[in-house]
Amino acid sequence: MNRFEAGSFDVIVVGAGHAGSEAALAAARMGCSTMLVTIDLNMVAFMPCNPSIGGPAKGVVVREIDALGGEMGRNIDKTYIQMRMLNTGKGPAVQALRAQADKDDYAHHMKHTIEKQENLLLKQAIVEELIVEDGEVKGVVTHTGAVYRAGAVVITAGTSSRGKIIIGDLVYSSGPNNSQPSIKLSENLLDLGFELARFKTGTPPRVMASTINYSKTEEQPGDVEPNHFSFLSKDEDYLKDQLSCWLTYTSPESHEIIRANLHRAPMFTGIVEGVGARYCPSIEDKIVRFDDKPRHQLFLEPEGRENEEVYVQGLSTSLPEDVQLDLIRSVPGMENAQMMRTGYAIEYDVVKPHQLRLSLETKLVKNLFTAGQTNGTSGYEEAAGQGIIAGINAALAVQGKEPFILKRSDGYIGVMIDDLVTKGTMEPYRLLTSRAEYRLLLRHDNADFRLTEMSREIGLVTEERYASFLEKKQAVEKEIARLESTRLKPTEELQAFLAEQNSAPLKDGILFADILKRPELKYEGLIAFAPLEEALPKEVIKQVEVQIKYAGYIKKAVEKVDKLKKMEEKRIPVNIDYDAINGIANEAKQNLKKIQPETIAQASRISGVNPADISVLMVYVTQGKIAKVSE
């Protein structure tokens, strides 16, 4: 096929899912001419699996994306059909917002935002080859022979990468939702020397809403109190007419159907070769692994306001279609349900993430970045979080600036990227609150406090948004200062209030900030005893309350972060020859050479590298005579 020069851009993003959308928008908003290439213009920001955004850890990532100037938070706030704050009975470190999306609206609005973005061209094509010269990416070649030159390229091809759909013994080449797969790009990556792995994910069947007997299920309504993913969204725009989700369970009959058909289940017959997600197992895997459980939860989630499809969360499967239909009709409420889409498993290629830097640039090819499921993660939120970082760093690379690195103490996005690059992953990686050692600092409510200043420095936050953030920050600081200097006297009214709250009476006057630290008391109740002329916005009150109530714990966490900073600031020279360092164990040397950590702190988190190895490495780096390997 003849090739022809088709154009030149600063940044080219390959794949327009949730990672690609954020990457392209970030690069364009930072002033780079950007092209976003997708196999199908109708699949931009499409949700091939669950029609929802957020949840534990994931919801915090969406807030972080928003604080960095990304789009996911704003987009879901425009297109949700239900909003719920999870874990409200627990502390702020694990509270998480989750939205049920109108998935067609979500994709439509994101595509519209991309189309209207200055410096950004959305293009339908299949990228088959990277142009690499002297170890540096220079552009891409499409299936039509079009050659596009670029200063940086971001690959976010996701599950379309040599995708293979599996339903029973039916196996065929396909991207998600029966879209066209990307075959030759994976082959090109292999030719360039990248290590790829095969992962697997899956999706449940969809059933027709009008054929479900909801009287046999439990309603799960949305929240009345407004909550939003974007810090820019307003309470007055909060959706009141929300759609409910519905809870049901598998039955003994469901389990018998699965057990009787395990010989036809691709997961157990050897047809599925890719590694599946531990934290999102198929229903057949759950029945085998947890055979003592009499039933499993299933959530019936509407996929849109003008859509009859209902997503059966918890019933992910690749069983044959006839078995899936029997299985659905064994579930209370779905005895007469009609199946609109069949569940399936999909296998796809991933770039083993130890081949990346913390900027998400590949170590093998300069100015080539990867993000999303291409890096071995699962979930829209994880993909989008990587996407915005890859887009930012692609833009910075073109501009000749230092990369933007989020540390583990900066955000869940930093935790995720460090986990991937430093530890790698042998299965689809999912963010969990337990992965973050500083989760009290990485809360849903303070993402803007953590990241807005950083984003402004790289040019993603507008001056208008920054002014709004400063106003909020100053209001929080002013109110905390007031409460730390306001003394409440033990009046009859206050003592009566404390008795109502089952709180100990006062023997003497007390600072407002000190009494607010009592677990049973809330700001909204106490403020009547030290009122303001004008009530504060609820997001300001939330910050004030959390910062005062958890001040001691937050201080300890900050002290730990400060100690770690010394190790984070101690950089390891590029191309250091670990074989030349005496005193480091052989296993540690092998893993250090594989990961090529950028700092002493990152090196300390590598599997097989113990404290003694780190001590030797620190002394070696400090003394200054560094042996290096040739590139």
C-alpha positions, 0 to 999 in steps of 0.5 A: 500500500502506498503511504502519503504524508497526511499531517503533523501534530504535537501529540497523537493519541491512539484510542478514544476510550476513557483514557484517550479522551482525557489524554487528548483533552489535556494535551490540547488544553495545554496548547499542543496541536493534538489528534485523537484517533479512534477506530469508530467515531461512535465509540468515543468514551463508550461504556462497554461494561457497567454504566456507572462512574465512581465507587470506593477509591475510583470515585476519588480518582474522578475527583482528582481528574477534575481537580487536575482539569480533566473532563470525566467529573464534569461529564458524569455530572451532566449525564447521570441518572442516579447519584449515591454517596457510599459508606456514609456510616464510615470515616471520610477516608473511605466515603465514595461517590458513585453515579449511574450513567446514561451511557449513551448521553455520557458518550455523546457529551464527551464526544461533543466536548472533544469536537469543540475543543480548540487544538484537537482533531477527532479522526476515525482511522486504525493506527497500525504502526508507529514511526520510530527513529533512533529510539524516539517516536516520530508519528503513526501510520494508519490502515489507509497508508496515511502518515501522521508526524508527531512529537509524542504519541499516547497509546490507549487502545484498551481491549481492542488490542488483538481483542477476542470475544468468547461466548461458550465455544464461540470465539471470534476476533473483536473489540469491545461490544463487537467493535472492530479490533486493532491487530497490527498495532500490537504486532508492531509493539512486539516488533519494537521489543515490547513485552505484552501479556494477555488479560481477560475481562467480561461483561454480563448480559443485558435484559429488557426492563419491561420484562423484569418483575421489580416487585420481587426485588429491593429498590436502591434509590439515589440520594436526595442530598446533592453531591457532585463529582466536579468541584464546578457543579452546582447544587441547584443543578442536582437531578431530582428525578433519578432512576432507581437501581434494584437488588436481587440475588441468585437462587439455588437453581442459578447455582445448579444451572452453573454447576451443570454447565461448567463443562461448557464454561470457557473459563474451565475448558481452557478456551480462556487463556487471558488472566482475569480480574480478581476483584470482578470475577465471573458468576461461574468463578464465584460459584466455584470459588465460594461454593458455601455461599447460598446466594450472590447479590445482583444489581439491576442497573438501568443503562439510560433514561431512554433505554430498555437495557438493564445491566445485571451487575454481578452476573458477568459470564462467558457461558453459552447463550442458552445457559445464560438465558436459563441462568437469568430466568432462575433469578427472582424478578427475572423469571420472564426476562428477555435477554437483549445482549449476551454476556461475554469474555474478552481477551486483549493485549497489555503492555507490561507496565514495568516497561514504563516510567512514572510519567507513563513514558515507555523506557524503550521508546522516547516520547511514547506513552501508554495509558488505560487498560493497555497498561493492565488496569481495569475500570473507566476511572483507572483508565481516565486517571492514567489518561490525563497524566499521559496526556499532560506528560506528552504535552510537557515532552513536546514543550521540552519541560520536566515530566509531571509526576504524582507521588503516592501521597498526592493522590490515588492516581499516584498510588496506581501508577507507582503500583503499576510501574514499580510492582507490575501486575499479573492480573487486571489492576483495580484501585482499592482504598487499601492500596493507599497508605495515606488514604486519610490524606487522599479523601474524596472531599479534598482532591482540589486542595491536593491538586489544583495548585499543581494543575495550575502550574502546568496550565490546565486550570483556568484562572476563573477556576483557580480564583474559585478554589482560592475563595474556598480555601480562604473560607476554610482557613478563616473558619478554622481560625475562628473556631480555634479562637472561639470559646463556648461557655457552658450555658443552659442551652449548650448543656441541654444540647449536649445532653440531647446528643449523649455528649458529656456536659461542660465543666468550664468554657471550651474552644469550639474546635476542641468540642467539635472533635467529639465524635458524636457532635457535628458542626451543623448542630454546634454552629448555633452557639457561635453563629456566622452572619452568613452561612458557609457553603456545605463543601467549606463546612465539610472541609472545616469539620474533617480538618478539625475532627481528624487533625491528630491523625492528619498530622501523623500522616503528614509527618510520615509523608515528610519523612518519605520526601527525603527518599523521594528527593534522592534521585537515582542516576539514569542508566546506573550499573547495578552490577557494579554495586557491591553488597546488593543481593542478586535478586535485588539487582535483577529487579532494580535492573528490570524496573529502573527506579527513578528515586530511592523511595521507589526502589524501596517499594520494589519486590525483592529489594530489602532495607539492607539493599537500599542502605547500600544503594543510598551510600553508593548514590551519595558518594557520587562515583556512579558506574553506568551501563551503555544505552 
